[in-house]
């Protein structure tokens, strides 16, 4: 009732449900002898019941499950909300190879996810971290997050236009095109395909220490008789 009251009073359409604590110690201390795990089970059942009640009272309410960056990416949670900050790795700034690996892992089973992105188009950093929900963390010359300067504003507009063009493909079929390799000496690539649109895209990254200036990739899902 308390949370639903705040949602109604502020006329909220979107809430972020963060969770910046390690809960296991609290759960274990509340368990009775021989009943280890029951507090956790009841907590999780109560959390799902609360989310269901909020969504029933407020149809269309969007729940962003940040949870210290990706700590609630289970199927039950994902049936009720979407993670728009899938990892706290991004809090320490750009890490392109790690972004590529995280995205390729998540896209195997979770099309809708987002996170902080510290690059602007055209940029290796931006494309490495690009998701279906990009939170642009753009800094000015003094290192502050600021999109007010004309030069930055134009770059933001280019960036938003680029990912809006590509985003529809990200909810299609996903195909890894290279091994899930963290090496900076490797190429890394993946593909999205929308059979319903007869369209798709492939993303290929030549990492910073990669000596090979080309890579041969075998695309999937397409019609060999069609022209893309």
C-alpha positions, 0 to 999 in steps of 0.5 A: 500500500505504501509503495502503491500510494507513492506511485499513484500520488506521483502518477508514475509510469516507471520505477527503478527497483534497486537492491544495493545490499548483499542479502544472504546474511540477513536471510540466514540469521532469520532462518530457524534451525533446520529451515535454512533457505526459508527466509529467502524463499518467503522474501522472493515470493513476497517480492513477486507478489508485491510487483504483481500487485503494483502492476495490477493496481497500475496497469502498464507500470514499467519496473526497472530491475537494476539490483546492483547491476544484474543481480535479478536476471532470473526468469520470474523477475524478467516476466515482471520487469526489465533490467535497464542497468545490467551490470555495475562494471560500467560504473568504472567507465568504458570497458569495450571488450567486457561490454561486448562479452556481457551483451553477447551473453545476455542476448542469448536469452534476454533481448531487452536490457540496457546499461550505461554507455560512455561513447558517442557515435561513431565510436568503438566504445559506443558500439561495443556497449550498445543495447536495446536501452542505452543510457548515455553517460557523456562527459564534457571537457571537465569530466562532468556529465553534460550534453548541453554543448552544441558539439556534444548535442549533435553527437548525441543526436547522431548516436540516438539515430544510429541505435534507433535504426539498429534496435529493431533487429536486437529483438530478433534471432541472435547468433554468436559468430565468434568464440566468447573470447576476452582476448584483446588479440581477437575479433569478436562478432555476433548477428541479429536476424529478423525472419519476419522483416527479412532483414538483420545486422552483424556487428564485428569488432577488431579488438585493440591488439588484434593483428589480423586486419580481416575476419571471415564470418559465416552468417546465419538465418538468411535466405541464400537466394535473397539479397540483403 
